[in-house]
Amino acid sequence: MEHVAPPTGYPVVGMIGGGQLARMTQQAAIALGVGFAVLAANKDDSAARVVPETMLGNPDDPQAALAFAGNCDVITFDHEQVAVDVLQTLTQAGVELQPGPGALQYAQDKIEMRNALTAAGLPCPAWLAWEEGMKVTEAGEQLGWPLVVKTSRGGYDGRGVWVVDDAEQLAEVLKGPLPVGARWLLEQKVEFEAELSAQVARSASGQAVAYPVVRTVQTDGICTEVVCPAPGLSDDIAVMAQDLALQIAGQLGVVGMLAVEMFLTVDGVLVNELAMRPHNSGHWSIDGAVASQFDNHLRGVLDLPLGSPQRLAPWVVMVNVLGGNQPDMYRAYRHVMARDPELRVHMYGKEVRPGRKIGHVTVLGEDLDDLLERAHHAADYLTGVIDE
């Protein structure tokens, strides 16, 4: 990486990880005029294709991370699963990390997260950490059947999660391998009305703003649709969810973006997962909010005043473009853009693989049903699900 300093007085933010979140953070950095660098594993990673100051190296290698940090004023991350020895090495060297290891631990390990939220009296599904000597029947007696089994570390986009109906199925899952440092987390299977995401941005000095609560739709564990604001959500529940996310950000010391994924139940909301970075559920904000989640993530980690999270239209719909059997998506641009000139297309520069997130489309306006039809049509046409 050849270091090119930004104009005098402008800091350099370094992001460990070269995925699409880093790619989209680069666009926000351009607008702010700050320097932006990425530590990516490969030259064809999503961000490495567009960020001039990309250092190629293993993001899990402490020495590579330390060398990368040498040209940066603050380090942030495009994923939570940062190797512990990387965090330790950077911290011992005096590198500013935002969010810091003290906050990241709760996004890295679901059992640590559950412990912290439960101790704070915040609403979660009933849960237990599996210990040697427990009986599988005891888990069912405590949590009920069916129940959800998760690896405390490493799971993402539906991986590392199982739903089991009885003690026999649970015993079979528990025989499987665990990621390094992970334990088994068992949770009540929640009957929910909708899945929500409440995103907040928090600066190093403690300023915080809350984005509108959105509804997410998961397909095979992968987010496929986001609607802002969540349809049918009462003002009371929306404010409750935003307040809950703000409480979590403050209590855990999060700096930058925090996404709190929740279940909406008949009794209110329950916290499902945490993400301490820009998040898929906030991609709508690039086109649909005054300040996008990427803008506010940079502002937060640089301790700048945060931008307004206000949405720009009554409804904003974002639909993910997942890889299918159509490797050449550029050919589809003419159709989707001619059909819908108001469509926003965001592609990540990633090779197509079935089920892989390779882009998203966004539309905003006043008629939710119309927006949903338009966004899904575009995503389906891009992936070859439909051809007209």
N, C-alpha and C positions, 0 to 999 in steps of 0.2 A: 504494500500500500504506500503510494507516494503521498505524503502529507501536504495538503493544500490548506493553509490557514484561512479562515473567514476574515472579513474586514475587521479592523481594529475594534476591540471591545466586544465582539460577538463570540460567545462560547461555542465549544464543540460538544455535542451529545454523542456518545457512543452507545450503540445497541448491540448486545450479544445475541446472535441469532439472525439468520438471513432469510426468513420466510416472508410471507406477504404482509404481515403486520409491520415489519421493518420497511418494506417497500412503500407502504402507504404512509408511514411516519416520515419518510423522506419528502413526500409531497408537502406535508405540513411544515417541515423544516425549511424548505425552499421559500415558502411564503413569509416565514419569520426572519429569514436571512441568517439563521444560525448554522454553524457547521454541523454536519451529520456524518457519522462513520459507522460501519457495520463490520462485525466479525462473523464471517460466513464460512461454512464448511467447504462449499464448492462454488466454482465460478458460475455455474448455471443455477444457483439458488435464486429465488424470486427477487430478493433485494440486491444481490450481487450483480444482476443484469442492469440495474439502473443507478446504483449508488457509486459515484466515482471513487470515493474513499472507502473501498472495501478491502479489508485484510482477510486473506484466506488462511484459515487455520482451524484447528479443532476447538470448538467452543467449550469443550469439557477439559481442555488442557490448561492448567493454571498458568503456565509460563506463556502460552499464546495469549491468554486473556490479559496477563500483566503487560506484555509488550503492546497489545492493542490499546490498553488504557493509558499508556504513556502519552498519547497525543489527544486525550479527551479530558474535558473538565468534569463530566459526570457520566456515569455508566448506568444504563437501564437495560431492559430485557424484553425480547419478543415472546418469551415463554417462561413458565415458572420453574421448570425442572432443570435448574442450573446446578451443576455439580457442587457439592458441599466444599470440596477443597478449592474450587475456583473462588467461591465466596470468601473463604477464609484467607486465601492468598491476597486477594484484592483488598480486603478489610485491613489485614496486617500491614499492607503497603500504604495505607492511608487514602485509598481511592474512594471517592464519593460514589456510593451506590444508592439508587433510588428506583424502586423501593429497596430498603435495606434487608439484610438477612433476618432481622428480628420480625419483620412483617412477612417476608417471603415464605418462612417456614409454614405458615398457616395455609398458603396456597399450594405448597409442595406436598404436604402430608395431610390427608383428609382426617386422620384421627386427631392430629394436633388441632386442626380447625374445629372439629366437633367438640373437643375438650374446651377450647377457648370460648366458643359460642355458648356452650351449655353453662360454663362457669359464669358467664355474663348474663345469663337468664334470657338469651335470645332464642327464638323458636326454631327448632330443628326436628326432623323425624326422630322417632325413637331409634336408638342405636346401641351397639356394643362393639368393643374391640375383642376379636377372637384371641383367646389365650390357650396355651397348652393345658390339657387336662379338662377343658370344657367338653360337654357332650352336645352333639348336634341337636338332640331333642330339646335341650335347655334353650337354645337360641329360638326355636319355634315357640316355646312356651312364653318367652319374654317379649318377642317381637311379633309373633303371629306368622302364619303362612298365607301366601308366599312372602318371601323376603328378598332383599337385594344384597348381593355380595360385591364388594369393591376391593381392589388393591388400594392401599392407602397412598401409594405413590405410583406415578407413571401412567395412569389411565387417561385417555383423551378420546373424544369423538366416538364414544361407545365402547372403546377398548378398555379392558380391565373391569368390566361390569357384567354381572350375571343376575338373572332372576331365577330363584329356585323355589319349587313348589312344596318340597318336603325334605325330611332329614336325609334321605338317601341321595337326593340331588346335591344337597349342601355338602355332604361328606365327599362326593366326587369332585366338586369344585375345589374344596380345601386341599385336595391332593396335588393340585396344580402348582407350577412354579410361581414364585413371587419376584418382582423386581428387587434389585439390591436395596436393602434398607426398608422395604415395605412390610406391612402387616395386613391382615385381613380385617376389613371393616364390614360389619353386618348392620343393615338398616331395615326398618319397617318399610314395606312397599306402600307408598302413599297413593291414595285415591285422590286425584286432583282434577280440577275443572280446567286449568290451563297452566302452562309453564310461562313464567315471567322472567324478565331480567331488569334489575335496577342498577343503573350505572351512575357512578359519581366520580368526580375528579377532585383530588385534594393536593394542595401545594405543601412544600416543606414547612412553611410557616403556619399551616393549619387552615388556610382558606379552603372552602369546599363548595362545590355546586353539584346539583342533582339533575340528571337528564330525565325526560319523561320515561315512565315505566313502559316497557314494550312486551308484547306477546311473542314468544318464539314457538316454532313448530319443529320437532325433532323427527327425523326419519332414520330408522336403524341407528339411532344414537348420534346422528349428525344433524346439525341445525340446517334446515332447508328454507325457512321463511321467518321474517321478522316484520311485525306490524307496529308502528308507532303512531299514537299511543295504543296501549293494549285495549282492544275493543271490549266494551261492556264493563270495564273495570270502574268501580265506583271511586269517586274522589277520595273518600275516606281510606279505602284500601290502597290507592295509589300513593297517597301521602304517607301512609304507614310503611309501605315498601321503601319509599325514598328515605324516610327517616331511619329505617332499619339499616339501609346501606350506608348512610352517613355515620351512624353509630359505629358500625363495623370498621369503616375506614379510620375513624378517630381512635377507637380502642386498640386496633391492631397497628396503628402507625403507618398506614399505607400512604405512599406519595406517588402521584401520577393517577392513572385510571384504575378503578376497581369495578368489576362486574360481579353482582351478587345474583346468581341464578336461583329462582324460587319456584315453589309449587303454590298455586292458588287453590285452597281447599275451602270447604264449607265453613271452616272455623277461622279462616284468615290465611296468612302466608307462612310457609316454612322454608328455611334456607337449605338449598341443595348443594351448590358448589360456589367457590370463589375463584376469580381470576384477577391477578394484580398486574394488569397491562391492558392495552386496547383489546377489544373482544369482538368476536363475530357478531354478537347481538347489537353492536354499536356502529356497524358499517353504514347504516342508514344516515348517520350524522354527517358523513362527508358531503352529501348533497342536500340533506334535510334539516340541518341545524345551523345556527349562527356560527358556533365554534364546534368543529368536529372533535370526536374523541381523540384523534391523533394530535390535533392542535393543543388540546387541553392536557394531554399526556406530557407533551414537551413543556408546556407552560408550568405544569406541576413540578416536574423534576428540576426545572431551572428556577423555581420559586418566583415565577412571574405571576402577575394578577391573572386570574382565570377568565376565560371567555364565556359568553352566555350560552347555555345549553338549549335555549329556546328553539323549538322546531319552526320551520319556515312555511308549513302548510298544515291544513287540518289533519291530513293523513300522509304518512310516508311508508312505503312498502319496499322491503329489500328481499330478494330471492337469491339464494346461492346457486351458482352454476357448478354442477358436479360433473366430473369426467365420465364419459360414456364410451361409446364405440366410434365417435366422430373426432378424429385427431385434429382436423383442420377447421377451426372455428371462425377464422377470419372470413371465410367465404360466406358465412351467414350474416355478416355485418350489414350487407346491402339490404337484406330483407327486413331485419329487425329495426334498423334505423329508419328505413323508408316507411315502415308500418307505424312507427311510433317515434316521431322526432323529439319527444320530451323524455325518452328513455335515456338513462345514464348507464353506460356499460363500463365495468371495471374488470379488466383481466390481469392476472398475476404473473404472466410470463412463465407458466409452469407446464411441463409436459403432461399430456393427458393420460390419466390412469382412471379406471372405473372407480367411482365413489370419491375421488380426490377433489378437494375444493380448489377450483382453478379460476374462479372469478365470481362476481355478483352483479346483479342489475338492480337499479333503484328507480322508482317512479313516485311522484308526489302530487297530491291534488285533493279534491273534495269528495269524490265518490269512491269509497273503499272497495266495493265489488269490482268496479271498473279497473282500479289500480291492481288488484290481485290478479285479474284475468290478464292484463297487459304484462305484468312482471313474469308470471308463470309461462305465458306464451313465449316471451323472449328467451327465458332460460331453457325451455324445452326445445325451441328451434335451434339455439346455439349448440345444444348437445345432441341434436339429431333425433330426439324423441318424436318430434313432429316435423313435417316438411312442407307445411303450407300455412 
